[in-house]
Amino acid sequence: MNKRFNLLWCLAAVTMLAAGCDDSDAEYDPGIAFSRTGDVALVASMENCTTRASLVNTGEARWLRDDAIGVVCTDGSVVELKLDGTGDTRRAIFAGTIPAGREMGDYALHPASATLTDGVLAVELPGEVTPAASGSCSVMAAQIGDTYHIAFRQLMSYVTLQVGNVSTDAATIVLTADKSLSGACAAPIAEAFETGLAARDGSEALTIVLPEKRETTVTATFAIPVGEYASLVAASYDAAGKKLAEAECLTAAIRAERAGMRSLAVTLPKVSTKKPPIEGTILVAGIYWAPGNLQHFEGSTGEGFRTDWRLAPEQWHYVNCENAAASGKAVTFKPTDYKQCDHFNWGGIAAPFDNAAESSAVAAVGTDIAGKMYTSQDCTAATADFSQAKFGDLAYWASNGKFRLPTRAELQKLLDEASYQYGCYEVAAGKFVTGFLFTDPEEDEEPVRSDVEVTFTAEDLAKGLFLPKAGRRYNTQPFTVNNQGTQSPYWGSESVTGADASEPCYGVIFYINSAKIQFPYWNKAFDAKAGFLIRPVYIE
């Protein structure tokens, strides 16, 4: 059962607010008549907690707003009495109605969901708490005599746990011990009054549910059954239930005593945010990139790719790179057919090579074609049939669903999180390919960026994502690739509004021009009919 109790506090100095009962130590007389039937009211106080270890608070217990207690009737049924007031007091009035035919018995319980049957107290300890310095899950009992004054006795022990270095990805902290911390718990009422609600063997955990906005240090106060504990482990988990880190909170066995309070502190191991590598990909900025640009290469048999499609055999490779000039010098490439091609229009699948108006997609602003295929040019008629696809994500189609276009968010993530260096790589004697090399900074280090040209080695390129400046084709040209060596726009997957807001800026273009990166880039000559490069992203 995974529920939360209405809680009480065991805290240090707190502001005393007016409530339904006086806070003084003197005997309080609210002027009510004591009754065991009909409308009843009880003035309830509670035992303070005893501080332990380095706790700086006093262990003073207070009722909370909207708290409730249960009174056990002579027939064994429990009737709930609600707090009459604002709470935040050591005493409070609890009032309610005993149903006709029943009579209030000799015990009151907290929480009101607890039961007392044949002298055995039973309660379901919650499986979840929230991180707060205020206490949680107080199980208490009080004897009802011949007066409306009752005094609740603490039946559990309390722990204030400070957990440091909690990952920002953590959604919960799960506490486990060599005894059960939650679930069904029971004990004879006489025994519970004397020594507390005893811990039982088991492994039922207690989960601290973390808020979205918080610090990396989390503090929570919670109650545990009394007894010996040899272990208390705190483990953090992300929202998907993946364990991020764990640590033992105890350096030695402890004795949790009835009404006792102690503080514990633990620091979780640092969680590495770096993903594990995947063979055949390049991991930079938490994104698995293809190890080369998408290419149409007649006769190629790229693994998993459609006939005549592949990834470039090297990161630096592009069609016509064998004619590369010295670094920084532009080369124009004008082939006579489409047998070898790595510059494509945006969103074209049936005819991705040319600048014909009917060949590229014409999608509304806000359309994201990553991993999607369509039969219509406006990208509204989706299809999962590769043989029927006419428009959409060319990388997805060509790789049979293994790769896709990068999204705008991924391209922005690359720029925000990766280090990058401008430089050239010698592919043959006197032949250089220029571009940017993106790498992950060292953990806890800020990214380093430089547009000062350096010469890369093969070992350098193996450390990151290299995007070569392989040129581009204007939307007015049927094929000619201009400025190989000086420019290279790369397609993204989304259609957004252009700089002048008059027409869509297809593909959220990632544009490398000389030693500069522009993103997103807008140019009237760079619409969906233009021919740009694609560096695909692996679909996890």
Stockholm file with secondary structure:
# STOCKHOLM 1.0

chainA/1-540         MNKRFNLLWCLAAVTMLAAGCDDSDAEYDPGIAFSRTGDVALVASMENCTTRASLVNTGEARWLRDDAIGVVCTDGSVVELKLDGTGDTRRAIFAGTIPAGREMGDYALHPASATLTDGVLAVELPGEVTPAASGSCSVMAAQIGDTYHIAFRQLMSYVTLQVGNVSTDAATIVLTADKSLSGACAAPIAEAFETGLAARDGSEALTIVLPEKRETTVTATFAIPVGEYASLVAASYDAAGKKLAEAECLTAAIRAERAGMRSLAVTLPKVSTKKPPIEGTILVAGIYWAPGNLQHFEGSTGEGFRTDWRLAPEQWHYVNCENAAASGKAVTFKPTDYKQCDHFNWGGIAAPFDNAAESSAVAAVGTDIAGKMYTSQDCTAATADFSQAKFGDLAYWASNGKFRLPTRAELQKLLDEASYQYGCYEVAAGKFVTGFLFTDPEEDEEPVRSDVEVTFTAEDLAKGLFLPKAGRRYNTQPFTVNNQGTQSPYWGSESVTGADASEPCYGVIFYINSAKIQFPYWNKAFDAKAGFLIRPVYIE
#=GR chainA/1-540 SS CCCCCCCCEEESSCCCCCCSSCCSSSCCCCCCCCCSSEEEEEEEEECCCBCCTTCCSCCEEECCTTCEEEEEETTSCEEEEEECSCCCSSEEEEEEEECTTCCEEEEEEESTTCEEETTEEEEEECSEECCCSSCCCCCEEEECCSSSEEEEEECSEEEEEEEESCCTTEEEEEEEESSCCSEEEEEEHHHHHHHCSBCCSSCCCEEEECCSSCCSSEEEEEEECBEEESCEEEEEEETTSCEEEEEECCSSCEEECTTBEEEEEEECCCCCCCCCCCTTSEEETTEEECSSCEEEETTCCCTTCCTTEEECSSTTCCTTGGGCCSTTCCEEECCSSSSEECCBCSSBSSSCSSCCTTTSCCCCTTCBCTTCEESSTTSCSBCCCTTTCCEECHHHHHTTTSEECCCHHHHHHHHHHCEEEEEEEEEETTEEEEEEEEECCCTTCCCCEEEEEEECCHHHHTTSEEEECCCBBCTTSSSCEEEETTEEEECCSBEEECTTSSSEEETCEEEEETTEEEEEECCTTCSTTSBBBCCCEECC
#=GC SS_cons         CCCCCCCCEEESSCCCCCCSSCCSSSCCCCCCCCCSSEEEEEEEEECCCBCCTTCCSCCEEECCTTCEEEEEETTSCEEEEEECSCCCSSEEEEEEEECTTCCEEEEEEESTTCEEETTEEEEEECSEECCCSSCCCCCEEEECCSSSEEEEEECSEEEEEEEESCCTTEEEEEEEESSCCSEEEEEEHHHHHHHCSBCCSSCCCEEEECCSSCCSSEEEEEEECBEEESCEEEEEEETTSCEEEEEECCSSCEEECTTBEEEEEEECCCCCCCCCCCTTSEEETTEEECSSCEEEETTCCCTTCCTTEEECSSTTCCTTGGGCCSTTCCEEECCSSSSEECCBCSSBSSSCSSCCTTTSCCCCTTCBCTTCEESSTTSCSBCCCTTTCCEECHHHHHTTTSEECCCHHHHHHHHHHCEEEEEEEEEETTEEEEEEEEECCCTTCCCCEEEEEEECCHHHHTTSEEEECCCBBCTTSSSCEEEETTEEEECCSBEEECTTSSSEEETCEEEEETTEEEEEECCTTCSTTSBBBCCCEECC
//
